[in-house]
Amino acid sequence: MIFIVGGAFQGKTDYAKSCFPDAHRIINQYHETIRLQMQQGLEPLEEVKKLPLSEEGLIIICDEVGSGLVPVDAFERAWREQVGRVGGYLAERAEKVIRVVCGIGRSIKP
């Protein structure tokens, strides 16, 4: 599994499609999946464990939402925390982690 992370609108999806055209599956905007899971009363860290992370050609793309101002809204703070925890889980298990800024990918693992 390849985990691609970066800020909003930084070109993560285009980067993934251009650098990994043979990817079997791209799960995009995983941060929004986490939001939906929380709204449904699910535990995102448990839900991510159900993904086939060893699947050949799997790419997961997620916005980095932990930088900047801390949200006033309690749900938004909890969501931000969950995105960070799930991102750490995915990064730990990924064979490769790429951070994309301004459309430029930089491998941060390995």
C-alpha positions as CSV (number, residue, x, y, z in Angstrom):
1,M,0.0,0.0,0.0
2,I,1.1,3.5,-0.8
3,F,-0.1,6.3,1.4
4,I,-0.2,9.8,-0.1
5,V,-0.7,12.8,2.2
6,G,-0.6,16.5,1.9
7,G,-2.7,19.7,2.3
8,A,-6.0,20.3,0.5
9,F,-5.7,21.1,-3.2
10,Q,-2.0,20.2,-3.4
11,G,-2.3,17.9,-6.4
12,K,-2.3,14.5,-4.6
13,T,-4.7,12.8,-6.9
14,D,-3.1,14.0,-10.1
15,Y,0.3,13.0,-8.6
16,A,-1.0,9.5,-7.8
17,K,-2.5,9.0,-11.3
18,S,0.6,10.2,-13.1
19,C,3.2,8.4,-11.0
20,F,1.3,5.2,-10.4
21,P,-0.8,4.6,-13.6
22,D,-1.0,0.9,-13.0
23,A,-2.5,1.3,-9.5
24,H,-5.3,-1.2,-9.0
25,R,-7.3,0.9,-6.7
26,I,-7.1,4.5,-5.4
27,I,-9.0,5.4,-2.2
28,N,-9.2,9.2,-2.4
29,Q,-10.1,11.7,0.3
30,Y,-9.9,9.2,3.1
31,H,-10.2,12.1,5.6
32,E,-13.8,12.5,4.4
33,T,-14.4,8.7,4.9
34,I,-13.3,9.3,8.5
35,R,-15.7,12.1,8.9
36,L,-18.6,9.9,7.6
37,Q,-17.6,7.1,9.9
38,M,-17.6,9.4,12.9
39,Q,-21.0,10.8,11.9
40,Q,-22.3,7.2,11.8
41,G,-20.9,6.5,15.3
42,L,-18.1,4.2,14.0
43,E,-14.6,4.2,15.3
44,P,-12.3,5.2,12.4
45,L,-9.2,3.5,13.8
46,E,-11.1,0.2,14.0
47,E,-12.7,0.7,10.5
48,V,-9.3,1.3,8.8
49,K,-8.1,-2.1,10.1
50,K,-10.8,-3.7,7.9
51,L,-9.1,-2.4,4.7
52,P,-7.0,-4.9,2.7
53,L,-3.8,-2.9,3.3
54,S,-1.6,-5.6,1.7
55,E,-3.6,-5.4,-1.5
56,E,-1.2,-5.0,-4.5
57,G,-1.5,-1.6,-6.1
58,L,-3.6,0.0,-3.4
59,I,-3.1,3.8,-2.9
60,I,-4.8,5.7,-0.1
61,I,-4.9,9.5,-0.4
62,C,-5.7,11.7,2.6
63,D,-5.6,15.4,3.4
64,E,-3.4,16.5,6.2
65,V,-5.8,18.3,8.5
66,G,-3.7,18.7,11.7
67,S,-1.9,21.8,10.8
68,G,-3.1,25.3,11.4
69,L,-5.8,26.6,13.7
70,V,-7.5,24.3,16.2
71,P,-11.2,24.2,15.3
72,V,-13.7,25.7,17.8
73,D,-16.3,23.0,17.1
74,A,-15.8,19.9,19.3
75,F,-16.7,17.5,16.4
76,E,-14.2,19.1,14.1
77,R,-11.5,18.8,16.8
78,A,-12.3,15.1,17.3
79,W,-12.3,14.6,13.5
80,R,-8.9,16.3,13.2
81,E,-7.5,14.0,15.9
82,Q,-9.0,10.9,14.3
83,V,-7.5,11.8,10.9
84,G,-4.1,12.1,12.5
85,R,-4.4,8.8,14.3
86,V,-5.6,6.9,11.3
87,G,-2.9,8.6,9.1
88,G,-0.3,7.4,11.6
89,Y,-1.7,3.9,11.4
90,L,-1.6,3.9,7.6
91,A,1.9,5.5,7.4
92,E,3.2,2.8,9.8
93,R,1.9,0.0,7.6
94,A,2.5,1.6,4.2
95,E,5.4,0.3,2.1
96,K,5.8,3.9,0.9
97,V,4.6,7.3,2.2
98,I,4.6,10.3,-0.1
99,R,3.9,13.9,1.0
100,V,2.7,16.1,-1.9
101,V,3.0,19.9,-1.8
102,C,2.3,22.0,-4.9
103,G,2.0,18.9,-7.0
104,I,5.5,17.7,-6.1
105,G,5.8,14.4,-4.3
106,R,8.5,13.8,-1.7
107,S,9.0,10.3,-0.4
108,I,9.1,10.3,3.4
109,K,9.1,6.5,3.7
110,P,11.3,4.6,3.1
